[in-house]
Amino acid sequence: MHTRDIIRKSIAFMEDRLQEALTLEQIAGHAGFSPHHFHRLFRREVGTNVADYLRRRRLCLASRMLLYSDQSIIDISLHGHFESQEAFTRAFKRMYGMPPGRFRKMFSPHIQEPKGEVTMRQDTKVKGWILSGSHPHQYEIGIDRGTVHQGHASGYIKALTPKGPGAFATLMQQFKADQYVGKRMRFSGFVRTAGVKEYCGLWMRVDNSAEDVLQFDNMNDRKIVGDTNWNHYAIVLDVPSNAATVSIGVLLMGPGQAWVDSFRFEEVDASVPTTNLELHYELPDEPSNLNFDE
């Protein structure tokens, strides 16, 4: 099993047990590694250590409970396996900039209906990102403040109307390649899906000034389908010396919805393998059908 698959397996294990007491030994054992080796692999792939990942996810879960439930702060802190309410308050304040009681008072009235039913605040524009694809008018992008991996919000792309086979849209952005030339870059982040029937995946492309594709990966060989919980995915590509632009995004083909959060775009060393999909174009040895008789 590839390292990335092992890390995703371990993240799924943790996501299913955020309210349980977990140790590094348990998580590493589930992945089939020693704690030391697993910790090193996890940090290299995800960019944080296991303890920090669990703490941030539990704080995010706590923020949802503060907003969408009437549980006491001390009960919420116990759900998150903090040793005391004081320790929970300190950690929450570091992540959200205010203590949990103030967070609840400040934001709860704006996201709950008078009868207590939960409603999401969604924005239909996402700063820095655009909607593109074969049928962009049949999809929607936005900010979701109800389904979150870390922090206050996630981005999403959602199919609105029935599509024909092969229809897709993407939440994407494009930028100059200048400062990344000669480097191996990793585009990674967390994805959650619902009702994806064809496929969803991160994608990244490196083009030259003539818009020829130099490096490309769209996770076509490791598709995300169905209903999935938050998990970590990554694309690693080299940026050649003649690169002009880099494009990144998340692609949704067919019906369904995908949420994305905690994206990172960073240089990695040569020990991290690339995920480039080789695009081979077989040329014939000689011209054919010059008279159009066939």
C-alpha positions as a Markdown table, in Angstrom:
| # | Residue | x | y | z |
|---|---|---|---|---|
| 1 | Met | 0.0 | 0.0 | 0.0 |
| 2 | His | 1.3 | 3.5 | -1.0 |
| 3 | Thr | 2.2 | 5.9 | 1.8 |
| 4 | Arg | -0.6 | 8.3 | 0.8 |
| 5 | Asp | -3.1 | 5.4 | 1.0 |
| 6 | Ile | -1.8 | 4.5 | 4.5 |
| 7 | Ile | -2.2 | 8.1 | 5.7 |
| 8 | Arg | -5.7 | 8.4 | 4.3 |
| 9 | Lys | -6.6 | 5.1 | 6.0 |
| 10 | Ser | -5.2 | 6.5 | 9.3 |
| 11 | Ile | -7.1 | 9.8 | 8.9 |
| 12 | Ala | -10.4 | 7.9 | 8.3 |
| 13 | Phe | -9.6 | 5.9 | 11.5 |
| 14 | Met | -9.2 | 9.1 | 13.4 |
| 15 | Glu | -12.2 | 10.9 | 11.9 |
| 16 | Asp | -14.5 | 8.0 | 13.0 |
| 17 | Arg | -13.2 | 8.2 | 16.5 |
| 18 | Leu | -12.7 | 12.0 | 17.3 |
| 19 | Gln | -14.7 | 11.6 | 20.5 |
| 20 | Glu | -12.7 | 8.6 | 21.7 |
| 21 | Ala | -9.4 | 8.6 | 23.5 |
| 22 | Leu | -6.8 | 7.9 | 20.9 |
| 23 | Thr | -3.1 | 7.3 | 21.3 |
| 24 | Leu | -0.3 | 7.5 | 18.7 |
| 25 | Glu | 0.4 | 3.9 | 19.4 |
| 26 | Gln | -3.2 | 2.9 | 18.5 |
| 27 | Ile | -3.2 | 5.0 | 15.3 |
| 28 | Ala | 0.2 | 3.8 | 14.2 |
| 29 | Gly | -0.8 | 0.2 | 14.9 |
| 30 | His | -3.9 | 0.5 | 12.8 |
| 31 | Ala | -1.6 | 1.8 | 9.9 |
| 32 | Gly | 0.9 | -1.1 | 10.5 |
| 33 | Phe | 3.8 | 1.1 | 11.6 |
| 34 | Ser | 5.8 | 1.9 | 14.7 |
| 35 | Pro | 4.8 | 5.2 | 16.3 |
| 36 | His | 8.0 | 6.9 | 15.4 |
| 37 | His | 7.9 | 5.9 | 11.8 |
| 38 | Phe | 4.2 | 6.7 | 11.4 |
| 39 | His | 4.7 | 10.1 | 13.1 |
| 40 | Arg | 7.4 | 11.0 | 10.6 |
| 41 | Leu | 5.3 | 9.8 | 7.6 |
| 42 | Phe | 2.2 | 11.6 | 8.8 |
| 43 | Arg | 4.0 | 14.9 | 9.4 |
| 44 | Arg | 5.7 | 14.7 | 5.9 |
| 45 | Glu | 2.4 | 14.0 | 4.1 |
| 46 | Val | -0.1 | 16.2 | 6.0 |
| 47 | Gly | 2.2 | 19.0 | 7.3 |
| 48 | Thr | 1.4 | 18.6 | 11.0 |
| 49 | Asn | 1.8 | 16.0 | 13.7 |
| 50 | Val | -0.9 | 13.6 | 14.8 |
| 51 | Ala | -1.5 | 15.3 | 18.1 |
| 52 | Asp | -2.0 | 18.7 | 16.5 |
| 53 | Tyr | -4.3 | 17.2 | 13.8 |
| 54 | Leu | -6.5 | 15.6 | 16.5 |
| 55 | Arg | -6.6 | 18.7 | 18.6 |
| 56 | Arg | -7.6 | 20.9 | 15.7 |
| 57 | Arg | -10.3 | 18.5 | 14.5 |
| 58 | Arg | -11.7 | 18.2 | 18.0 |
| 59 | Leu | -11.7 | 22.0 | 18.4 |
| 60 | Cys | -13.6 | 22.2 | 15.1 |
| 61 | Leu | -16.0 | 19.6 | 16.3 |
| 62 | Ala | -16.4 | 21.6 | 19.5 |
| 63 | Ser | -17.1 | 24.8 | 17.6 |
| 64 | Arg | -20.0 | 23.0 | 15.8 |
| 65 | Met | -21.3 | 21.7 | 19.1 |
| 66 | Leu | -21.2 | 25.2 | 20.6 |
| 67 | Leu | -23.2 | 26.6 | 17.7 |
| 68 | Tyr | -25.6 | 23.7 | 17.0 |
| 69 | Ser | -26.3 | 22.2 | 20.4 |
| 70 | Asp | -27.1 | 23.4 | 24.0 |
| 71 | Gln | -24.5 | 21.2 | 25.6 |
| 72 | Ser | -22.5 | 22.9 | 28.4 |
| 73 | Ile | -19.0 | 24.0 | 27.7 |
| 74 | Ile | -17.6 | 21.5 | 30.2 |
| 75 | Asp | -19.4 | 18.6 | 28.5 |
| 76 | Ile | -18.1 | 19.8 | 25.1 |
| 77 | Ser | -14.6 | 19.9 | 26.5 |
| 78 | Leu | -14.9 | 16.4 | 27.8 |
| 79 | His | -16.1 | 15.2 | 24.4 |
| 80 | Gly | -12.9 | 16.6 | 23.0 |
| 81 | His | -10.8 | 14.8 | 25.6 |
| 82 | Phe | -9.3 | 17.9 | 27.1 |
| 83 | Glu | -8.1 | 17.4 | 30.7 |
| 84 | Ser | -10.1 | 20.4 | 32.0 |
| 85 | Gln | -12.5 | 23.1 | 30.9 |
| 86 | Glu | -9.6 | 25.6 | 31.4 |
| 87 | Ala | -7.3 | 23.7 | 29.1 |
| 88 | Phe | -10.1 | 23.5 | 26.5 |
| 89 | Thr | -10.7 | 27.3 | 26.8 |
| 90 | Arg | -7.1 | 28.1 | 26.3 |
| 91 | Ala | -6.8 | 25.8 | 23.2 |
| 92 | Phe | -10.1 | 27.1 | 21.7 |
| 93 | Lys | -9.0 | 30.8 | 22.2 |
| 94 | Arg | -5.7 | 30.1 | 20.4 |
| 95 | Met | -7.5 | 28.7 | 17.4 |
| 96 | Tyr | -10.6 | 30.9 | 17.2 |
| 97 | Gly | -9.4 | 34.1 | 18.9 |
| 98 | Met | -12.0 | 34.1 | 21.7 |
| 99 | Pro | -13.1 | 31.9 | 24.5 |
| 100 | Pro | -15.9 | 29.3 | 23.7 |
| 101 | Gly | -18.6 | 31.1 | 25.7 |
| 102 | Arg | -18.1 | 34.3 | 23.8 |
| 103 | Phe | -17.9 | 32.4 | 20.5 |
| 104 | Arg | -21.3 | 30.8 | 21.2 |
| 105 | Lys | -22.9 | 34.1 | 22.1 |
| 106 | Met | -21.5 | 35.9 | 19.1 |
| 107 | Phe | -22.3 | 33.5 | 16.4 |
| 108 | Ser | -25.2 | 31.3 | 17.5 |
| 109 | Pro | -28.0 | 33.9 | 16.8 |
| 110 | His | -26.8 | 34.3 | 13.2 |
| 111 | Ile | -26.9 | 30.7 | 12.2 |
| 112 | Gln | -29.9 | 29.3 | 14.0 |
| 113 | Glu | -33.6 | 29.8 | 13.3 |
| 114 | Pro | -35.9 | 30.9 | 16.1 |
| 115 | Lys | -37.1 | 27.3 | 16.6 |
| 116 | Gly | -33.5 | 26.1 | 16.9 |
| 117 | Glu | -33.3 | 24.5 | 13.5 |
| 118 | Val | -29.8 | 24.7 | 12.0 |
| 119 | Thr | -29.3 | 26.6 | 8.7 |
| 120 | Met | -26.1 | 27.1 | 6.8 |
| 121 | Arg | -24.7 | 30.5 | 5.9 |
| 122 | Gln | -23.4 | 30.2 | 2.3 |
| 123 | Asp | -21.8 | 32.7 | 0.0 |
| 124 | Thr | -21.9 | 32.2 | -3.7 |
| 125 | Lys | -18.5 | 33.8 | -4.4 |
| 126 | Val | -15.1 | 32.6 | -3.3 |
| 127 | Lys | -12.3 | 35.1 | -3.2 |
| 128 | Gly | -9.4 | 34.0 | -5.4 |
| 129 | Trp | -11.3 | 31.1 | -7.0 |
| 130 | Ile | -13.4 | 30.8 | -10.1 |
| 131 | Leu | -16.0 | 28.3 | -11.5 |
| 132 | Ser | -15.1 | 26.7 | -14.8 |
| 133 | Gly | -15.5 | 23.4 | -16.7 |
| 134 | Ser | -17.7 | 21.9 | -19.4 |
| 135 | His | -21.0 | 23.0 | -17.8 |
| 136 | Pro | -20.2 | 25.6 | -15.2 |
| 137 | His | -23.8 | 27.0 | -15.3 |
| 138 | Gln | -25.0 | 23.7 | -14.0 |
| 139 | Tyr | -22.8 | 23.9 | -10.9 |
| 140 | Glu | -22.4 | 26.2 | -7.9 |
| 141 | Ile | -19.4 | 27.2 | -5.8 |
| 142 | Gly | -19.5 | 28.9 | -2.5 |
| 143 | Ile | -18.4 | 29.1 | 1.2 |
| 144 | Asp | -20.0 | 26.8 | 3.7 |
| 145 | Arg | -19.9 | 27.8 | 7.3 |
| 146 | Gly | -21.8 | 24.7 | 8.5 |
| 147 | Thr | -19.6 | 21.9 | 7.1 |
| 148 | Val | -16.0 | 22.6 | 8.1 |
| 149 | His | -12.7 | 20.7 | 8.5 |
| 150 | Gln | -10.8 | 23.4 | 10.4 |
| 151 | Gly | -11.5 | 27.0 | 11.3 |
| 152 | His | -14.7 | 28.8 | 10.4 |
| 153 | Ala | -15.6 | 27.8 | 6.8 |
| 154 | Ser | -14.9 | 25.4 | 3.9 |
| 155 | Gly | -15.3 | 25.9 | 0.1 |
| 156 | Tyr | -17.7 | 23.7 | -1.9 |
| 157 | Ile | -18.7 | 22.8 | -5.4 |
| 158 | Lys | -22.2 | 21.4 | -6.0 |
| 159 | Ala | -24.1 | 20.1 | -9.0 |
| 160 | Leu | -27.5 | 21.9 | -9.4 |
| 161 | Thr | -29.2 | 20.1 | -12.3 |
| 162 | Pro | -29.0 | 16.7 | -14.0 |
| 163 | Lys | -26.0 | 16.4 | -16.3 |
| 164 | Gly | -25.2 | 14.3 | -19.4 |
| 165 | Pro | -22.3 | 11.9 | -19.3 |
| 166 | Gly | -18.9 | 13.5 | -18.9 |
| 167 | Ala | -20.2 | 16.9 | -17.8 |
| 168 | Phe | -18.0 | 18.5 | -15.1 |
| 169 | Ala | -17.1 | 21.7 | -13.4 |
| 170 | Thr | -14.2 | 22.9 | -11.3 |
| 171 | Leu | -13.4 | 25.3 | -8.5 |
| 172 | Met | -10.0 | 26.5 | -9.6 |
| 173 | Gln | -7.4 | 29.2 | -9.8 |
| 174 | Gln | -4.4 | 29.9 | -12.0 |
| 175 | Phe | -1.1 | 31.8 | -11.3 |
| 176 | Lys | 2.3 | 32.5 | -12.7 |
| 177 | Ala | 4.9 | 29.7 | -12.4 |
| 178 | Asp | 7.9 | 32.0 | -12.1 |
| 179 | Gln | 8.7 | 31.5 | -8.4 |
| 180 | Tyr | 8.2 | 27.7 | -8.6 |
| 181 | Val | 10.3 | 26.9 | -11.6 |
| 182 | Gly | 12.8 | 24.1 | -11.0 |
| 183 | Lys | 10.9 | 23.0 | -7.8 |
| 184 | Arg | 8.8 | 20.0 | -7.0 |
| 185 | Met | 5.4 | 21.3 | -5.7 |
| 186 | Arg | 2.7 | 19.6 | -3.7 |
| 187 | Phe | -0.9 | 20.7 | -3.8 |
| 188 | Ser | -2.8 | 19.1 | -1.0 |
| 189 | Gly | -5.9 | 19.5 | 1.1 |
| 190 | Phe | -8.9 | 17.9 | 2.7 |
| 191 | Val | -12.0 | 16.8 | 0.8 |
| 192 | Arg | -15.4 | 15.6 | 1.8 |
| 193 | Thr | -18.1 | 14.4 | -0.6 |
| 194 | Ala | -21.8 | 13.6 | -0.8 |
| 195 | Gly | -23.6 | 11.8 | -3.6 |
| 196 | Val | -20.7 | 11.8 | -6.1 |
| 197 | Lys | -21.7 | 9.3 | -8.8 |
| 198 | Glu | -19.0 | 9.8 | -11.4 |
| 199 | Tyr | -16.0 | 11.3 | -9.7 |
| 200 | Cys | -14.3 | 14.0 | -7.7 |
| 201 | Gly | -10.6 | 14.8 | -7.3 |
| 202 | Leu | -8.0 | 17.5 | -6.8 |
| 203 | Trp | -6.2 | 18.5 | -10.0 |
| 204 | Met | -3.1 | 20.5 | -10.9 |
| 205 | Arg | -1.6 | 21.4 | -14.3 |
| 206 | Val | 1.7 | 23.1 | -15.3 |
| 207 | Asp | 1.7 | 24.8 | -18.8 |
| 208 | Asn | 4.2 | 26.6 | -20.9 |
| 209 | Ser | 3.6 | 29.9 | -22.6 |
| 210 | Ala | 2.0 | 28.2 | -25.6 |
| 211 | Glu | -0.4 | 26.6 | -23.2 |
| 212 | Asp | 1.0 | 23.1 | -23.8 |
| 213 | Val | 0.6 | 20.8 | -20.8 |
| 214 | Leu | 4.0 | 20.0 | -19.2 |
| 215 | Gln | 2.8 | 18.2 | -16.1 |
| 216 | Phe | -0.7 | 17.1 | -15.1 |
| 217 | Asp | -2.7 | 15.1 | -12.6 |
| 218 | Asn | -6.4 | 15.0 | -11.9 |
| 219 | Met | -6.6 | 11.9 | -9.7 |
| 220 | Asn | -8.3 | 10.1 | -12.5 |
| 221 | Asp | -6.5 | 6.9 | -11.3 |
| 222 | Arg | -7.7 | 7.4 | -7.7 |
| 223 | Lys | -11.2 | 8.9 | -7.9 |
| 224 | Ile | -13.2 | 10.0 | -4.9 |
| 225 | Val | -16.8 | 8.7 | -5.3 |
| 226 | Gly | -19.9 | 8.3 | -3.2 |
| 227 | Asp | -20.3 | 9.7 | 0.3 |
| 228 | Thr | -16.9 | 10.2 | 2.0 |
| 229 | Asn | -15.8 | 11.9 | 5.3 |
| 230 | Trp | -13.0 | 14.4 | 5.4 |
| 231 | Asn | -9.7 | 13.0 | 4.2 |
| 232 | His | -6.4 | 14.2 | 2.9 |
| 233 | Tyr | -5.4 | 14.1 | -0.8 |
| 234 | Ala | -2.3 | 15.4 | -2.6 |
| 235 | Ile | -0.9 | 16.0 | -6.0 |
| 236 | Val | 2.9 | 16.3 | -6.6 |
| 237 | Leu | 4.3 | 17.8 | -9.8 |
| 238 | Asp | 7.6 | 19.1 | -11.0 |
| 239 | Val | 7.6 | 22.7 | -12.5 |
| 240 | Pro | 10.0 | 22.6 | -15.5 |
| 241 | Ser | 12.2 | 25.4 | -16.5 |
| 242 | Asn | 9.9 | 26.4 | -19.4 |
| 243 | Ala | 6.8 | 26.5 | -17.2 |
| 244 | Ala | 4.6 | 29.7 | -17.5 |
| 245 | Thr | 1.5 | 29.0 | -15.5 |
| 246 | Val | 0.2 | 26.7 | -12.7 |
| 247 | Ser | -3.4 | 25.8 | -12.3 |
| 248 | Ile | -5.0 | 24.1 | -9.3 |
| 249 | Gly | -8.5 | 23.1 | -8.2 |
| 250 | Val | -11.0 | 20.5 | -7.3 |
| 251 | Leu | -13.0 | 18.8 | -10.1 |
| 252 | Leu | -16.6 | 17.4 | -9.8 |
| 253 | Met | -17.9 | 15.3 | -12.6 |
| 254 | Gly | -21.6 | 14.5 | -12.7 |
| 255 | Pro | -24.0 | 15.0 | -9.7 |
| 256 | Gly | -23.0 | 15.4 | -6.1 |
| 257 | Gln | -21.2 | 17.9 | -3.9 |
| 258 | Ala | -17.7 | 18.2 | -2.6 |
| 259 | Trp | -16.3 | 20.3 | 0.3 |
| 260 | Val | -12.7 | 21.4 | 0.4 |
| 261 | Asp | -10.6 | 22.9 | 3.2 |
| 262 | Ser | -7.1 | 23.4 | 4.5 |
| 263 | Phe | -5.4 | 23.6 | 1.1 |
| 264 | Arg | -1.6 | 23.9 | 1.0 |
| 265 | Phe | 0.7 | 24.6 | -1.9 |
| 266 | Glu | 4.3 | 23.9 | -0.9 |
| 267 | Glu | 7.7 | 22.7 | -2.2 |
| 268 | Val | 8.7 | 19.2 | -1.4 |
| 269 | Asp | 12.1 | 17.4 | -1.9 |
| 270 | Ala | 13.0 | 14.8 | -4.4 |
| 271 | Ser | 12.2 | 11.9 | -2.0 |
| 272 | Val | 8.4 | 12.7 | -2.5 |
| 273 | Pro | 7.3 | 10.9 | -5.7 |
| 274 | Thr | 5.4 | 12.8 | -8.3 |
| 275 | Thr | 1.9 | 11.9 | -9.3 |
| 276 | Asn | 2.2 | 13.2 | -12.9 |
| 277 | Leu | 0.0 | 11.4 | -15.4 |
| 278 | Glu | 2.0 | 10.6 | -18.5 |
| 279 | Leu | 0.2 | 11.9 | -21.6 |
| 280 | His | 1.4 | 9.8 | -24.5 |
| 281 | Tyr | 0.5 | 10.6 | -28.0 |
| 282 | Glu | 1.5 | 7.8 | -30.4 |
| 283 | Leu | 2.5 | 9.2 | -33.8 |
| 284 | Pro | 2.3 | 7.0 | -37.0 |
| 285 | Asp | 5.5 | 6.3 | -38.9 |
| 286 | Glu | 4.1 | 7.7 | -42.2 |
| 287 | Pro | 1.1 | 9.7 | -43.5 |
| 288 | Ser | -2.1 | 7.9 | -44.3 |
| 289 | Asn | -5.4 | 8.3 | -46.2 |
| 290 | Leu | -4.1 | 11.3 | -48.2 |
| 291 | Asn | -6.9 | 10.9 | -50.8 |
| 292 | Phe | -9.7 | 10.5 | -48.1 |
| 293 | Asp | -10.8 | 7.3 | -49.7 |
| 294 | Glu | -11.1 | 5.5 | -46.3 |
